[in-house]
């Protein structure tokens, strides 16, 4: 599977301009199987700084147009429905679109996503050129059960579009992400595709650092802090060979996990 990562610096609130830029980048990726953009690539992150964020439905022709170039496109957007708004990723193949909504919305310090979005309620895998892929939007990757569920649902590639900023408190953000993503890649024997944004918005600096981890935890491609694109080819044959040699995922015991989780109730 051939993938292109789009590490962009979207302009807050400029949906038209951000979509136009994404369209140009996707057009340049003809021949790739999959193109992955960042979380909220169409709107920018701090929607609370806008009087009224522009509405963008999953069926908006401007969004669907990203699929006309050939590759399947995963693009983060602020999804407007009749009643609600979601932090979502559109998965566009040709003229077809599916949506993965962010499940766990942070609501602390500078992150106030629950004020602007409703949480999603489903995590689904999709097939891209014969490969099972799951999308975990930023904070969703920090919830250990979600990557586990995705891998046991057949995902061989985990996509993690993000809006992660430089933090001066505790462990450096980039290092924490490195530990998290590498752990998922190794323990779940998956490729992990992390696509973070660049730039400064509302006084916060996004550190970029988009990268791809192989199923042995090695970084097989990465970007710096500035906007850019990264092409990576994933060797699914090698991944499947590794899973046969070390069949960790066959130790699922989903019934046990369900029973243990049920003990927690609503805790």
FENUR-V346350 format. One record per residue. N is the residue number from 1. RES is the residue in one letter. NEAR is the number of other ideal C-beta (glycine too) atoms within 8 Angstrom. D_CENTER is the distance of its C-alpha to the mean C-alpha in Angstrom with 2 decimals. Layout:
n=N res=RES near=NEAR d_center=D_CENTER
n=N res=RES near=NEAR d_center=D_CENTER
This chain:
n=1 res=X near=11 d_center=17.02
n=2 res=X near=11 d_center=16.60
n=3 res=X near=15 d_center=13.32
n=4 res=X near=14 d_center=13.15
n=5 res=X near=15 d_center=10.68
n=6 res=X near=14 d_center=11.47
n=7 res=X near=15 d_center=11.87
n=8 res=X near=14 d_center=13.66
n=9 res=X near=8 d_center=15.72
n=10 res=X near=15 d_center=15.77
n=11 res=X near=8 d_center=19.03
n=12 res=X near=12 d_center=18.99
n=13 res=X near=9 d_center=20.25
n=14 res=X near=9 d_center=20.90
n=15 res=X near=11 d_center=18.97
n=16 res=X near=7 d_center=21.44
n=17 res=X near=8 d_center=21.26
n=18 res=X near=15 d_center=17.50
n=19 res=X near=12 d_center=17.36
n=20 res=X near=8 d_center=20.30
n=21 res=X near=10 d_center=18.74
n=22 res=X near=15 d_center=15.62
n=23 res=X near=11 d_center=18.22
n=24 res=X near=8 d_center=20.22
n=25 res=X near=13 d_center=17.51
n=26 res=X near=13 d_center=16.57
n=27 res=X near=8 d_center=20.34
n=28 res=X near=7 d_center=20.74
n=29 res=X near=12 d_center=18.39
n=30 res=X near=8 d_center=20.80
n=31 res=X near=6 d_center=21.33
n=32 res=X near=12 d_center=17.82
n=33 res=X near=9 d_center=16.31
n=34 res=X near=15 d_center=12.68
n=35 res=X near=14 d_center=11.29
n=36 res=X near=13 d_center=7.73
n=37 res=X near=14 d_center=7.85
n=38 res=X near=15 d_center=6.68
n=39 res=X near=14 d_center=6.37
n=40 res=X near=13 d_center=9.86
n=41 res=X near=16 d_center=10.78
n=42 res=X near=14 d_center=13.76
n=43 res=X near=16 d_center=15.30
n=44 res=X near=12 d_center=14.71
n=45 res=X near=12 d_center=14.21
n=46 res=X near=10 d_center=17.72
n=47 res=X near=10 d_center=18.74
n=48 res=X near=7 d_center=21.67
n=49 res=X near=6 d_center=23.28
n=50 res=X near=9 d_center=23.75
n=51 res=X near=2 d_center=26.71
n=52 res=X near=4 d_center=24.86
n=53 res=X near=10 d_center=21.36
n=54 res=X near=7 d_center=21.63
n=55 res=X near=5 d_center=20.89
n=56 res=X near=13 d_center=18.55
n=57 res=X near=9 d_center=18.56
n=58 res=X near=9 d_center=16.48
n=59 res=X near=7 d_center=19.73
n=60 res=X near=8 d_center=20.37
n=61 res=X near=6 d_center=21.93
n=62 res=X near=9 d_center=20.35
n=63 res=X near=17 d_center=16.82
n=64 res=X near=11 d_center=18.18
n=65 res=X near=8 d_center=19.95
n=66 res=X near=14 d_center=16.90
n=67 res=X near=13 d_center=17.48
n=68 res=X near=7 d_center=21.07
n=69 res=X near=11 d_center=20.63
n=70 res=X near=6 d_center=19.95
n=71 res=X near=13 d_center=16.49
n=72 res=X near=12 d_center=13.90
n=73 res=X near=16 d_center=11.49
n=74 res=X near=15 d_center=7.94
n=75 res=X near=13 d_center=8.36
n=76 res=X near=15 d_center=7.66
n=77 res=X near=13 d_center=11.16
n=78 res=X near=15 d_center=13.64
n=79 res=X near=14 d_center=14.90
n=80 res=X near=8 d_center=18.64
n=81 res=X near=8 d_center=20.62
n=82 res=X near=3 d_center=24.36
n=83 res=X near=3 d_center=24.24
n=84 res=X near=8 d_center=20.91
n=85 res=X near=10 d_center=17.83
n=86 res=X near=14 d_center=14.27
n=87 res=X near=14 d_center=11.02
n=88 res=X near=15 d_center=9.29
n=89 res=X near=14 d_center=7.26
n=90 res=X near=16 d_center=10.17
n=91 res=X near=13 d_center=10.53
n=92 res=X near=14 d_center=13.79
n=93 res=X near=9 d_center=16.38
n=94 res=X near=6 d_center=19.72
n=95 res=X near=5 d_center=20.80
n=96 res=X near=7 d_center=18.79
n=97 res=X near=12 d_center=15.70
n=98 res=X near=8 d_center=13.82
n=99 res=X near=11 d_center=11.72
n=100 res=X near=12 d_center=9.29
n=101 res=X near=13 d_center=10.26
n=102 res=X near=17 d_center=9.26
n=103 res=X near=11 d_center=11.92
n=104 res=X near=9 d_center=12.95
n=105 res=X near=10 d_center=13.82
n=106 res=X near=7 d_center=15.34
n=107 res=X near=8 d_center=18.84
n=108 res=X near=4 d_center=20.66
n=109 res=X near=3 d_center=21.99
n=110 res=X near=5 d_center=20.36
n=111 res=X near=7 d_center=17.45
n=112 res=X near=8 d_center=18.86
n=113 res=X near=11 d_center=16.13
n=114 res=X near=8 d_center=18.47
n=115 res=X near=6 d_center=20.97
n=116 res=X near=11 d_center=18.95
n=117 res=X near=12 d_center=16.74
n=118 res=X near=6 d_center=17.40
n=119 res=X near=11 d_center=15.21
n=120 res=X near=10 d_center=14.10
n=121 res=X near=5 d_center=16.11
n=122 res=X near=5 d_center=14.67
n=123 res=X near=10 d_center=12.19
n=124 res=X near=7 d_center=12.86
n=125 res=X near=10 d_center=12.55
n=126 res=X near=9 d_center=13.36
n=127 res=X near=8 d_center=15.56
n=128 res=X near=12 d_center=15.02
n=129 res=X near=8 d_center=18.34
n=130 res=X near=4 d_center=19.39
n=131 res=X near=11 d_center=16.36
n=132 res=X near=11 d_center=14.52
n=133 res=X near=14 d_center=10.72
n=134 res=X near=16 d_center=8.54
n=135 res=X near=12 d_center=5.08
n=136 res=X near=13 d_center=4.97
n=137 res=X near=18 d_center=4.26
n=138 res=X near=12 d_center=6.20
n=139 res=X near=10 d_center=9.56
n=140 res=X near=12 d_center=8.89
n=141 res=X near=15 d_center=8.57
n=142 res=X near=7 d_center=11.97
n=143 res=X near=9 d_center=13.61
n=144 res=X near=6 d_center=15.22
n=145 res=X near=7 d_center=16.10
n=146 res=X near=12 d_center=12.67
n=147 res=X near=14 d_center=11.81
n=148 res=X near=9 d_center=15.55
n=149 res=X near=9 d_center=15.69
n=150 res=X near=14 d_center=13.01
n=151 res=X near=14 d_center=15.00
n=152 res=X near=9 d_center=18.21
n=153 res=X near=9 d_center=17.20
n=154 res=X near=7 d_center=17.18
n=155 res=X near=12 d_center=13.67
n=156 res=X near=11 d_center=14.38
n=157 res=X near=15 d_center=10.95
n=158 res=X near=18 d_center=7.89
n=159 res=X near=13 d_center=4.58
n=160 res=X near=14 d_center=2.94
n=161 res=X near=15 d_center=2.66
n=162 res=X near=14 d_center=5.94
n=163 res=X near=11 d_center=9.55
n=164 res=X near=10 d_center=11.65
n=165 res=X near=10 d_center=15.37
n=166 res=X near=10 d_center=18.38
n=167 res=X near=7 d_center=20.22
n=168 res=X near=3 d_center=23.93
n=169 res=X near=3 d_center=24.17
n=170 res=X near=3 d_center=24.11
n=171 res=X near=5 d_center=22.08
n=172 res=X near=7 d_center=20.48
n=173 res=X near=11 d_center=16.80
n=174 res=X near=10 d_center=15.98
n=175 res=X near=8 d_center=18.17
n=176 res=X near=9 d_center=16.73
n=177 res=X near=13 d_center=13.21
n=178 res=X near=8 d_center=15.09
n=179 res=X near=8 d_center=16.93
n=180 res=X near=10 d_center=14.13
n=181 res=X near=14 d_center=12.05
n=182 res=X near=11 d_center=15.39
n=183 res=X near=8 d_center=16.69
n=184 res=X near=14 d_center=14.04
n=185 res=X near=16 d_center=14.63
n=186 res=X near=10 d_center=18.37
n=187 res=X near=7 d_center=19.03
n=188 res=X near=13 d_center=16.98
n=189 res=X near=13 d_center=17.87
n=190 res=X near=14 d_center=14.54
n=191 res=X near=13 d_center=12.79
n=192 res=X near=13 d_center=9.75
n=193 res=X near=13 d_center=7.77
n=194 res=X near=13 d_center=6.77
n=195 res=X near=14 d_center=6.65
n=196 res=X near=15 d_center=8.57
n=197 res=X near=15 d_center=11.10
n=198 res=X near=13 d_center=14.86
n=199 res=X near=9 d_center=17.97
n=200 res=X near=6 d_center=19.78
n=201 res=X near=10 d_center=19.54
n=202 res=X near=7 d_center=22.00
n=203 res=X near=4 d_center=23.25
n=204 res=X near=11 d_center=20.05
n=205 res=X near=7 d_center=18.98
n=206 res=X near=15 d_center=15.42
n=207 res=X near=12 d_center=15.74
n=208 res=X near=14 d_center=13.44
n=209 res=X near=12 d_center=13.78
n=210 res=X near=11 d_center=10.92
n=211 res=X near=11 d_center=11.92
n=212 res=X near=16 d_center=12.04
n=213 res=X near=15 d_center=13.89
n=214 res=X near=11 d_center=16.31
n=215 res=X near=13 d_center=17.55
n=216 res=X near=7 d_center=20.37
n=217 res=X near=8 d_center=18.31
n=218 res=X near=6 d_center=19.27
n=219 res=X near=8 d_center=17.26
n=220 res=X near=7 d_center=17.73
n=221 res=X near=9 d_center=16.57
n=222 res=X near=9 d_center=15.53
n=223 res=X near=11 d_center=16.02
n=224 res=X near=7 d_center=17.98
n=225 res=X near=6 d_center=17.70
n=226 res=X near=7 d_center=18.66
n=227 res=X near=8 d_center=16.81
n=228 res=X near=9 d_center=16.73
n=229 res=X near=10 d_center=15.47
n=230 res=X near=13 d_center=15.19
n=231 res=X near=10 d_center=16.30
n=232 res=X near=12 d_center=16.01
n=233 res=X near=7 d_center=17.75
n=234 res=X near=12 d_center=16.85
n=235 res=X near=6 d_center=20.07
n=236 res=X near=9 d_center=19.56
n=237 res=X near=6 d_center=23.31
n=238 res=X near=8 d_center=23.28
n=239 res=X near=15 d_center=20.51
n=240 res=X near=9 d_center=22.61
n=241 res=X near=8 d_center=25.71
n=242 res=X near=11 d_center=24.33
n=243 res=X near=12 d_center=23.50
n=244 res=X near=6 d_center=27.05
n=245 res=X near=6 d_center=28.63
n=246 res=X near=6 d_center=26.89
n=247 res=X near=8 d_center=26.14
n=248 res=X near=9 d_center=24.32
n=249 res=X near=10 d_center=22.36
n=250 res=X near=5 d_center=25.76
n=251 res=X near=6 d_center=26.53
n=252 res=X near=7 d_center=24.35
n=253 res=X near=6 d_center=26.98
n=254 res=X near=7 d_center=24.80
n=255 res=X near=6 d_center=28.06
n=256 res=X near=7 d_center=28.63
n=257 res=X near=9 d_center=25.18
n=258 res=X near=8 d_center=25.65
n=259 res=X near=8 d_center=29.11
n=260 res=X near=8 d_center=28.12
n=261 res=X near=8 d_center=25.39
n=262 res=X near=7 d_center=27.91
n=263 res=X near=6 d_center=30.24
n=264 res=X near=7 d_center=28.02
n=265 res=X near=5 d_center=28.43
n=266 res=X near=3 d_center=26.76
n=267 res=X near=3 d_center=26.77
